[in-house]
Amino acid sequence: MITRYDLPQDQIPKTWYNILPDLPEPLPTPMDETGKSMGILKQVLPSKVLEYEFSQERYPKIPEEILDSYMQIGRPTPLIRAKKLEDYLGNTVKIFLKMESHTYTGSHKINSALAHVYFAKEEGANFVSTETGAGQWGAAVSLAAALFKVKAHVFMVRTSYFAKPYRRYLMQMYGADVHPSPSEFTPYGRELLEKDPNNPGSLGIAITDAVRFALENGGKYVVGSVVNSDIMFKTIAGQEAKVQMEVAGEDPDYIIGVVGGGSNYAALAYPFLGDELRSGKIRRKYIASGSLEVPKMTQGVYRYDYPDSGKVLPQLKMYTIGSQFIPPPVYAGGLRYHAVAPTLSLLMNKGIVESRDYDQDTAFKWARIFSEVEGWVPAPETSHALPIIKEIADKAREEGEKKTVLVSFSGHGLLDLGNYAEVLGFK
């Protein structure tokens, strides 16, 4: 049985997909209460990224330089059928994994990092700055900066900075400067550290640190999730998956994945969902999961909120548990963000995308099962999607109808083994 579906590099998609023209209603516009936030955004973001943020072009062309860099770092990534996991679950589902863990940095994050850094360099940026939780995004920006010969400054959530040293070392191998956040490099970071020297940090705080650092030192800020342009850059994965599923002769009944800010899941789901939105009939089930310790998916409120804790950027309408939320130090650092991307939030609010939250113990138990059964160690974040597969398999058994599931396998956990060991009690 064929279990791996690869695209040759000459068949890599030549466009990204932008969902804005296909949404069921217009996306609520950003809110600038201070009158300064949009000006800051225009100053720190590359102008082309900001242009894409509000564009209604459905399929913008990918620049050749970015296509070349996609292929250099391992694209197209494979689609793999998880036949052993199917057997484990009683063969009530067919499971296909879009393996973003096969990129050089081990996750989906590089797909947009290359685009952001490319456009920053096109504008002559002296450096780029960004935030990172688990370190996957930081590693991606660091590699993208190295490939395009731009300096990178990465503000890493303080908890993760110390809990995930190998992610930090990877960024440094690529030539980036990595700073624990809250940081001594910005007034906002210093203020928080004066109040609490042991502040564990959050992605919201790290975003403010990164934006302020770029603003005050003449760099460009690289946004890692949530916004539409970042999601669009990552849809290279979903575009590939559509072709690969056709090659496999399958059409997914379910498309699932995890949400930190939303770009990983949306990048896979949107190219499929866009077709259904245009047709006016949605047949598939779209289910996204997050961390129960940061329950924005199931307990968040759909309202305007700041994407950063320092309230520097414009407010966006999204599911949120509050920009001042300080998450507990769970090891799925990429899921510790306080809100959900505006486009995904709108689709959740319309009932088009369902949500789940799972606690760390549950997700990590499934990570171990998956590792033993399939042989590939998922990232802590990715493991939060696995309980959804069990739910679908059980429902398919009850209904007596086999279902096909497409999963965004967002990253590997080979640099997170110490975290798994601590939670799972390895000696």
C-alpha positions, -999 to +999 in steps of 0.1 A: +000+000+000+012+035-009+015+056+023+035+086+010+025+111-016+052+135-029+050+163-054+080+170-076+095+204-071+084+216-106+048+211-094+051+234-064+021+258-063+029+292-078+003+312-059-009+317-023-046+317-014-063+347+002-096+339+019-108+375+023-129+376-009-146+343+000-155+350+036-193+348+043-192+385+053-165+412+054-139+410+080-144+436+108-118+464+103-090+470+128-098+495+155-073+523+164-085+539+196-053+559+202-050+572+166-014+560+167-016+523+162-021+522+124+008+546+120+031+523+140+019+494+120+027+511+087+062+520+101+072+486+114+056+462+088+070+459+053+046+478+030+040+447+008+029+427+038+005+455+048-008+456+013-016+419+013-033+423+047-063+440+031-060+427-005-090+412-022-068+393-047-077+356-043-046+340-058-015+363-056+016+351-074+045+339-052+077+358-061+104+336-077+129+343-050+104+330-024+096+299-045+133+291-048+137+294-010+106+272-004+123+245-024+156+250-007+141+243+028+122+211+018+091+220-001+069+205-012+064+185+020+050+150+018+014+138+025+016+106+046-011+081+053-010+071+090-020+035+084-007+022+117-028+048+136-058+038+115-053+002+127-049+013+163-082+031+161-100+002+146-099+012+109-129+034+111-110+064+096-084+070+069-058+094+082-036+117+060-009+139+076+004+170+058+039+167+072+051+203+078+076+187+102+097+178+072+109+214+066+145+223+077+133+240+108+108+212+116+075+231+114+051+250+092+064+283+104+091+287+077+064+291+050+056+326+060+089+336+076+106+334+042+079+358+027+080+383+056+118+385+056+120+387+018+097+417+018+115+433+047+148+430+028+132+444-004+126+476+016+161+478+028+155+467+065+187+467+086+172+439+107+140+420+115+125+414+149+099+390+160+084+371+190+084+334+196+068+311+222+080+275+217+108+287+194+094+272+162+086+306+148+118+321+161+138+293+144+120+299+111+126+337+111+162+331+120+167+307+091+148+330+067+170+360+078+201+339+073+191+329+038+182+365+028+212+379+047+193+400+072+200+402+109+173+387+132+164+396+168+140+372+184+122+379+217+114+345+232+088+341+260+109+339+291+094+306+303+103+290+270+137+307+268+148+286+297+126+255+292+135+250+256+172+258+253+177+237+221+152+258+202+173+288+213+205+272+202+190+265+168+182+302+164+217+311+174+231+285+149+213+305+122+229+337+135+200+353+154+202+372+186+177+357+211+164+378+240+142+365+269+109+385+271+100+406+290+132+421+278+157+447+290+159+460+255+126+479+256+110+503+281+079+481+283+100+450+291+120+469+317+088+482+333+074+446+337+107+433+350+109+460+376+074+450+389+082+413+388+117+401+380+103+366+376+076+375+351+072+343+330+063+363+299+036+357+273+034+360+235+015+392+239+044+407+259+069+394+234+050+410+205+052+444+222+089+439+229+096+430+192+075+458+178+090+484+201+125+472+193+119+475+156+103+508+160+130+524+181+160+509+162+149+512+125+141+476+118+110+457+105+087+436+126+079+401+113+044+390+124+042+353+131+005+344+131-031+358+135-030+384+106-044+375+072-011+381+053+008+356+075-020+330+070-019+336+033+018+330+030+014+297+048-013+284+024+014+270+002+009+239+025-029+237+018-024+243-019+000+213-020-023+192+001-052+197-023-031+183-052-017+154-030-052+144-019-063+142-055-032+121-063-042+098-034-077+096-048-092+109-016-114+138-005-113+147+032-145+146+053-127+163+081-098+188+082-082+192+116-053+209+133-042+230+162-044+268+168-019+290+186-028+321+167-044+303+138-021+303+109-011+266+110-046+253+109-059+280+085-031+275+061-041+239+055-079+243+058-085+276+038-077+264+003-103+236+008-128+257+026-125+285+000-139+262-027-168+253-005-176+289+005-177+299-032-200+270-040-224+279-012-223+244+002-200+233+030-198+195+032-166+189+052-162+193+089-135+217+101-123+212+136-095+231+153-081+225+188-061+244+213-047+242+249-072+240+277-047+259+299-052+288+275-088+283+266-094+309+239-109+283+216-137+273+239-140+300+266-128+331+246-152+360+238-156+373+203-148+410+206-122+436+198-089+431+217-053+440+214-030+415+197-002+425+221-001+431+258+015+465+256-014+478+234+008+491+207-009+475+177-045+481+165-073+461+180-087+432+161-121+414+164-113+379+175-120+352+201-099+362+231-093+356+268-077+390+271-044+406+260-032+408+296-036+370+302-004+354+315-005+317+305+007+289+328+040+275+317+027+246+297+052+231+272+031+237+241+045+272+239+031+278+205-005+275+218-001+300+246-013+330+226-044+347+241-065+351+209-075+335+176-069+350+141-097+373+130-105+353+098-107+321+118-126+338+146-152+349+121-156+314+107-159+300+142-185+326+151-205+315+120-203+279+131-182+269+100-152+259+121-157+240+154-133+243+183-119+220+210-094+224+239-074+197+255-052+197+286-015+190+284-017+156+300-043+144+275-024+157+246+010+143+257-005+109+263-017+109+227+018+121+216+033+090+232+007+067+216+013+083+182+051+080+186+049+043+195+024+036+167+036+057+138+073+063+148+073+101+144+074+123+175+049+152+172+056+187+186+038+194+219+015+217+199+007+192+172-002+166+198-033+186+207-049+176+174-046+139+181-076+136+204-098+149+177-089+119+155-100+096+183-133+115+185-139+112+148-130+075+148-154+068+176-182+086+158-175+068+126-177+035+144-211+045+159-224+056+125-209+026+106-194+049+079-156+052+073-144+088+072-113+105+057-093+129+079-067+154+068-044+166+096-020+195+097+010+178+113+025+212+122+059+202+136+081+175+151+090+172+188+126+161+186+138+192+204+111+189+230+119+155+244+130+169+278+096+185+281+078+152+273+101+134+297+091+157+326+054+154+320+053+117+311+077+107+340+106+093+320+136+083+341 
